[in-house]
């Protein structure tokens, strides 16, 4: 993963040699020689990991542990010293140091310590993203030939980390299918990062995808990691990609082809390993003819093409979906509604469901809320005409 490391040491040769080694391993490196400079970088959020010397010209390095203890996301700090002893190491670890290395630093040992710290950074990135998104109800289920074919193709795409384009009407379960692909492949233990391209202003979408450096534009007070970087090693799901402006499409295409990108305001290429899944409820071929979607991006995304038909074309799956939602809603809401009467099921099956599976889920939620017994009957349902 791409990681920004702050080296705090007053020995310029040590800083330069260590920076050269770490840059060769793909890390971004910032070097400073004083505690004050280190403090500024940590508070500003420009460093994700700190290599900190104990003896500095303007103070005692471990004081940075105390000074930054209340920051929302203090970076892992690895202390380095030629004067350390066991007591100092134990004291530093108690006060929040990630690790303690004695000079002369062995680069192999240093890299192992950084790799352990990077796991913490990855977890923080994922948590920050998860706090900004809502959980999606999983309903990839059904016995119809269409659903079984789509799931089989999805599993094959997941196994080889192929790019997938998922199409279908609103509410057919495109995001849920994307999560199924993530969970079915070798990236299941890695991040699943989703972004709704239609929900973000055009001017901010590039920054959300690729991140930005501090000072890149007005209001960019600290560095921000883009979702493509957060998804490194895992899956990035671009929902409603048809809403993406042409200039952003060009930058996404380049990032996919090069497996690298630059943050807004940045000069360093950041390399990532990401499986791309994209979804659209619009006809992208028609948009290509109209000049509103790039043909090269379309074919770059469409290594595997999965189309989800509307619920009205797979009505044999409705009873199974109803049973699935009963179990899920009972569990989530502490209810005990165990069944649906035959006439209620007949009404559910006969309806055309313009809102597709999402509408069926909302209908079941409402019916269970107003059901006075353990079985949903026709009066419990909304008007399905």
Buried (B, 14 or more C-beta within 10 A) or exposed (E): BBBBBBBBBBEEEBBEEBBEBBEEEEBBBBBBBBBEBBBEBBBEBBBBBBBBBBBBEEBEBBBBBEBBEEEEEBBBBBBBBEEBEEEBBEBBBEEBBBBBBBBEBEEEEBBEBBEEBBEBBBEBBBEBBEEEEEEEBBBBBBEBEBBEEBBEBBEBBBEEBBBBBBBBBBBBBBBBBBBBBBBBBEBEEBBBBBBBBBEBEEEEBBBBBBBBBBBBEEEBEEBBBBBBBBBBBBBBBBBBBBBBBEEBBEBBBEBBEEEBBBBBBBEEEBEBEBBBBBBBBBEBEEBBEEEBBBEEBBEBBBBBEBEBBBBEEBBEBBBBBBBBBBEBBBEEEEBEBEBBBEEBBEBBBEBEBEBBBBBBBBBBBEBBEEBEEEEBBBEBBEEEE
